[in-house]
Amino acid sequence: MRDVAIIGVGAHPTGRFRDKPLKALAYPAIWNAIEDAGVKSSDISVAYVGNSLGGLLTGQEGVRGQVMLQHSGITGIPIVNVENACASAMTALRGAWLEVASGAADVALAVGVEKMDVGDNARTIGALSGVSELDLSEMGMSFTTSYAIHPKINLKSRMEEYGWTAADFAKPAVKNSYNGSLNPLAQHRKPLTIEEVVQSRVVVDPLTLLMCSSISDGAAAAVLCSADVAARFSSKTPVRIASCVLRSGVYRLPDDKGPDSATTTAYAAYEKAGIGPEDLDAIELHDAMAPAELMLYERLGLCAPGEGPRLIDDHITTLDGRLPVNPSGGLCSRGHPVGATGLLQICELVWQMRGEAGRRQIAKRPKVTMAQNQGGLLLGQDSAVYGCTILKS
Amino acid sequence: MKVLNPDNLRVPDAPGATPCLLGNRCQGCGTVVFPKMPVCPRCHRNGAMEEVEIGRTGKLYSHTISYFAPKGFKAPAFQAFIDLPEGPRVFSLIGSQCPVERGVLEDGMAMQLIVEALADTPEHKDELTYKYIPASGVEV
């Protein structure tokens, strides 16, 4: 396997762009990445395109990748369509990485795009239910409910077990809203207070509206090449993919005592990258509901069980901390266009590692970073998809 | 009225007979799953699953009130996971006779299965499904 570098990234701003179809969202992300990489579009020999809801929401059930890339002037090459719920873009990245690592391709493109604002929120939420196994969604179970009481995370029971309060739940949302306020690409740019988050409308007890990611359009792309030729295209700080691990959920029986799948995925990524969680300088993680960030701190090995809120109180995971988490604003502030999120995370980390993150730039430029992404929900009481990518510069 | 998923739920015609869920038990290791699946998730044996009647009673594992309703449902509504004595942990709605207020349900309480319409909405009023309600004098 060859070492692979990310030499170009690009993104469309995240938000509601009702009149823009998928291909119009994808175009600026793709071409920003191509121009950032210093490649010609004809250098790209394979592309992976992640999207989750476009079939149901736009009617373009098949060949969405070919449609989007044709609009951007990229035709003829192999184009692989990827659907893996909220981890579609991370899965697309993995495909592009494997193409280059294996030597099958010299330059590969990974794209993630999502069109969620179609003028009918109920239809969007209905489509989103379709990334849960049908036996659950047909009974009326929502993702918000799954974060609240599903055995795999059960945030409600953590309040009793750890003594976490509503204010603790609000802390990641407040931290990330500040980061998002500094990000011109973010969907929500208003810094929030603990009181605003706690007192916003309850969606599913104990989760309030401002703890939840919202309906969002967006796109992101990355250009990958073999690390030994990266300097031929780009003079920017080279960013190498140290590991890219994809896992699927495990059927969890109620007596299951095994480690959480987010943990096994992260530790597989640490091992392949030859690092431990203590070596990370920055993380983008999957806070689809803000308090999940507190659980993920434990599951990624950043703290002991129950200690999540302390990492924010002690300014460890804040932008000025030793290990900033979600410098982009994360899923709740930067936005969560589901099929684009994994590559939006990668874009942010590359910008931070190059020192190009503007007002939200981490003061000590990070050298080792991780993107953690997950998606879908299975009857077997686990998420469907888990992904972790570790980058080194 | 029709049963939403007849493979999952048995609604007997005989007077006095109680409804139950239909799961699978592995003839190899005894693991019970709901809904049914042809391969045991514990011992991974193929073709050893037999149908079993389960879930007439259960214990409330976790619950919440959803103040948001997906299309075709109403809010506020209880949503819950129920631990069945046979082994499975099942997502379930709570019977409509239960007032949707904090304090009505308590995790760990004994529950019993009932059958009613999935939701009192035009989309789902004719679809029968399983729900749970607090048990009256049922030992779990």
Interface residues (C-beta under 8 A of the other chain):
Chain A: A122 R123 I125 G126 S129 D135 L136 S137 E138 M139 G140 M141 S142 T144 T145 A148 I149 H150 P151 N154 K156 S157 R201 V202 V203 V204 D205 P206 Y251 L253 P254 L379 G380 Q381
Chain B: L4 N5 T31 P35 P41 R42 Y61 S62 H63 T64 I65 S66 Y67 F68 A69 P70 K71 G72 F73 A77 Q79 A80 F81 D83 G87 P88 R89 F91 S92 L93 R102 D107 L118 A119 T129
